[in-house]
Amino acid sequence: MDKPKLYCIHYNECDPKKCTALKLKRLNLLTIIKNTTGSRKKSLILNPFAQKVISISDRGRVLKYGLIVIDCSWNKILKITKPNSNVDRKLPPLIAANPVNYGKWEKLSSVEAFAAGLFITGFSEAADLLLSKFNWGIEFKELNKF
């Protein structure tokens, strides 16, 4: 199975007990990073303000360089993101299944963002593995018809 590397730029603004990124880190399913230096400069970054929507054509970049999610508040993301058309992609409109934002459009947790990016780029086994770590994970897949 092809398995892309998963990274999270985490700003510690959430309740650590509810944070899906921190749980995935504890399970050794992702790496927390501070920035996108070195080889991670070419990683695909999920950014809600990107011009391009992620697609299957991004599969090669995700496999070779990895996928990055930014875990911070919406207030902060406006200040820290400067979309780069080469590596930034946004997700299509999706419905959250996480307990905090259930049923809300585009209020995804980090695991939901990772899973969506992985499903779209053809890494469904990796996406299913991530979602399986949360009792509501399968609901995300069903709500969004992945």
C-alpha positions in Angstrom: 0.0 0.0 0.0 1.3 3.4 -0.9 1.3 5.5 2.2 2.0 9.2 2.1 3.7 11.1 5.0 1.4 13.2 7.0 2.4 16.4 8.7 0.7 19.0 10.9 1.7 22.5 11.7 0.1 22.7 15.1 -0.5 26.0 17.0 -1.7 24.5 20.3 -5.0 26.5 20.3 -7.3 23.7 21.0 -8.2 21.4 23.9 -5.5 18.7 23.8 -8.1 16.1 24.8 -10.3 16.8 21.8 -7.6 17.5 19.3 -7.6 15.0 16.4 -4.1 16.0 15.2 -2.6 15.3 18.6 -4.3 12.0 18.9 -2.9 11.0 15.4 0.5 12.1 16.6 0.2 9.9 19.7 -0.7 7.0 17.4 2.4 7.7 15.3 0.2 8.4 12.2 1.5 12.0 11.7 4.4 14.2 12.5 4.0 17.7 14.1 6.2 20.2 12.4 6.9 23.9 12.9 7.4 25.0 9.3 7.7 23.8 5.7 11.5 23.8 5.3 13.7 21.4 3.4 11.9 18.6 1.5 8.6 19.7 3.1 8.6 22.8 1.0 7.2 20.6 -1.8 4.5 19.0 0.4 0.9 19.7 -0.5 -0.6 22.0 2.1 -4.4 22.0 2.7 -5.2 25.7 2.9 -8.8 27.0 2.8 -7.7 30.1 1.0 -5.9 28.3 -1.8 -6.9 29.0 -5.4 -6.9 25.4 -6.5 -9.0 22.5 -5.2 -7.2 19.3 -4.4 -7.7 16.6 -7.0 -6.4 13.2 -8.1 -3.7 14.9 -10.1 -2.1 15.9 -6.8 -1.5 12.2 -5.9 2.1 12.2 -7.0 3.1 15.2 -5.0 1.3 13.8 -1.9 3.0 10.4 -2.3 6.5 11.9 -2.9 6.5 14.9 -0.5 3.5 14.4 1.9 0.4 16.2 3.0 0.3 19.0 5.5 -2.7 20.3 7.6 -2.5 23.5 9.5 -4.2 23.1 13.0 -5.1 26.6 14.3 -8.1 28.8 14.8 -9.8 30.4 11.8 -8.8 33.8 13.2 -5.2 32.9 13.1 -5.2 31.1 9.8 -6.0 34.4 8.1 -2.8 35.9 9.5 -0.4 33.0 8.9 -1.3 31.7 5.5 0.0 33.1 2.2 -1.3 30.7 -0.5 1.3 29.3 -2.8 -0.3 28.1 -6.0 2.3 25.4 -6.4 1.7 23.6 -3.1 -1.5 24.9 -1.6 -4.9 23.3 -2.2 -8.3 23.7 -0.7 -10.8 21.0 -0.1 -14.2 21.1 -1.8 -17.2 21.9 0.5 -17.6 19.1 3.0 -19.7 18.4 6.0 -18.1 17.9 9.4 -18.9 14.8 11.5 -16.7 15.7 14.5 -18.7 16.2 17.7 -17.7 19.9 18.0 -19.0 20.9 14.5 -21.2 18.1 13.5 -23.3 18.9 10.4 -21.5 22.2 9.7 -20.1 22.9 6.3 -16.3 23.3 6.1 -15.7 23.2 9.9 -13.5 20.1 9.7 -11.2 18.7 12.3 -7.6 17.9 11.3 -8.4 14.2 10.8 -11.3 15.0 8.6 -9.2 17.3 6.5 -6.4 14.7 6.2 -9.0 12.0 5.3 -10.7 14.1 2.7 -7.3 15.0 1.1 -6.3 11.3 1.1 -9.7 10.1 -0.3 -9.5 12.7 -3.1 -5.9 11.8 -4.0 -6.6 8.1 -4.1 -5.3 7.0 -0.8 -8.5 5.6 0.6 -6.8 2.9 2.8 -4.8 5.6 4.5 -7.9 7.7 5.0 -9.9 4.8 6.4 -7.1 4.1 8.8 -7.2 7.6 10.2 -10.9 7.7 10.5 -11.0 4.4 12.2 -9.3 6.0 15.2 -12.4 8.0 16.0 -15.8 6.6 16.8 -17.5 9.2 14.5 -14.9 8.7 11.7 -17.1 6.5 9.5 -19.9 9.1 9.7 -17.6 11.6 8.0 -17.1 9.2 5.1 -20.8 8.6 4.9 -21.9 12.2 5.1 -19.5 13.2 2.3 -20.1 10.1 0.2 -16.4 9.1 -0.1 
